[in-house]
Amino acid sequence: MFEQLIHFIRDLYRLPTGPIPLHAPTFTARDKELVLDAINSTLVSSVGQYVDKFEEMLAVYTGAKRAVATVNGTSALQAALKLVGVQNGDEVITQPLTFVATANAIVHAGAEPVFVDVNTNTLGMSPEALVAWLKANAETRKEAQANVDNNQSPHQSFNKHTGRRIAAIVPMHTFGHPCRIFEIVEIARQWSIPVVEDAAEALGSWVGNTHCGLIGNLGILSFNGNKTITCGGGGAILTNNQVLADKAKHLTTTAKVPHPWEFEHNEVGYNFRLPNLNAALACAQMERLESILKEKQSIARAYGDYFQKFSWADFCEETEGTTSNYWLNAIILYNQDARDAFLKQSNTFGVMTRPAWKLMTELPMYANCQKGSLDNAQWLRQRIVNLPSGVRNHV
Ligand SMILES: *Cc1c(COP(=O)(O)O)cnc(C)c1O
């Protein structure tokens, strides 16, 4: 049955021989044209029109009031955490089934990650697990000094056992499948905790008519080489809050105060600005986003139909009321031995497949972090395999 799927993937990608990557970027004449234009202009770095243009295109596509481009998704997440008020010594709740950047950005922002379980259908943070952890560990207090600038309520939540503030919740939209973000945001509101959505994998994913990343206080995207569209390296912060957007721009561009010649900086900012050279490529890729997403939908449908017929693995579908970009198609095999056998056979025959990430709690630097019961994440970790998901043509 594994062999039959490997043949099916080769047919799907019209590649009878040779390697089939998990997710390779595609580049067109237009991509080259805009990159060359940036080079010819000499404005390859911190000045030039493409960064503004890219931010505008992102805002128009996602429906965000503002998008702020950054040098990568990890830096966008670190800055977003700072912007919702995360400080040194705080705790930030996230999920254990994620790419390591999610947890790293929390630590880079000065906080300690806490891991709560995921749902087996969305693969993202479980509202039930979040509530269970908060009920067992958190209490809300009224603080005299609220950060009114960030629209923070005077109430804040603290960990009853460690005494630390719980400063943010970071759900992640795994493989582009939206998690139950509206429920998570409602729970967070009850506990007065801001939400930063790690939507790094979710450009083109929606909950109803709302784009992922725009339901929490802030959301972030990534344009790394393996994502749905890429500009080599890049990221963005999405928001409907103009004040936070202005602060995001300021904080990620060395906190420079505008002036025709003076170098004045009014806080310790970050050099997280996306270079104009990368932004040129990002603009060209954005022009093709809709057709790339359509192509990814058709690949996902083909896999979905296949696993309707052959039920030895479950294909991970978007859940009701959501639209997934199907960034990486995923199947759930019946146990870890089956997963390992399929990984071995497919990779041996040149069809690149990968298991899900090790859980964050399995990594040495996060092994001793606080966590809830992680049964679903462990169950998924043993069974998930990602299948080739890149677009087939230069659409
Ligand atoms: C890709 C990714 C990031 C980080 O993006 P970079 O642009 O590589 O820094 C963060 N979180 C998740 C879940 C990702 O998949």
The ligand as an SDF file (V2000), in Angstrom:
LIG
                    3D

 15 15  0  0  0  0  0  0  0  0999 V2000
    8.5300   28.9790    9.5520 C   0  0  0  0  0  0  0  0  0  0  0  0
    8.0000   29.1490   10.9300 C   0  0  0  0  0  0  0  0  0  0  0  0
    8.4170   30.1720   11.8010 C   0  0  0  0  0  0  0  0  0  0  0  0
    9.5880   31.0480   11.5730 C   0  0  0  0  0  0  0  0  0  0  0  0
    9.7270   31.6430   10.4230 O   0  0  0  0  0  0  0  0  0  0  0  0
   11.1870   32.0580    9.8750 P   0  0  0  0  0  0  0  0  0  0  0  0
   10.7920   32.9840    8.8060 O   0  0  0  0  0  0  0  0  0  0  0  0
   11.8310   30.7980    9.3960 O   0  0  0  0  0  0  0  0  0  0  0  0
   11.9250   32.7250   10.9850 O   0  0  0  0  0  0  0  0  0  0  0  0
    7.7830   30.3110   13.0160 C   0  0  0  0  0  0  0  0  0  0  0  0
    6.8170   29.4840   13.4040 N   0  0  0  0  0  0  0  0  0  0  0  0
    6.4150   28.4640   12.6300 C   0  0  0  0  0  0  0  0  0  0  0  0
    5.3370   27.5880   13.1220 C   0  0  0  0  0  0  0  0  0  0  0  0
    7.0020   28.2490   11.3830 C   0  0  0  0  0  0  0  0  0  0  0  0
    6.6080   27.2090   10.6350 O   0  0  0  0  0  0  0  0  0  0  0  0
  1  2  1  0
  2  3  1  0
  2 14  2  0
  3  4  1  0
  3 10  2  0
  4  5  1  0
  5  6  1  0
  6  7  2  0
  6  8  1  0
  6  9  1  0
 10 11  1  0
 11 12  2  0
 12 13  1  0
 12 14  1  0
 14 15  1  0
M  END
$$$$
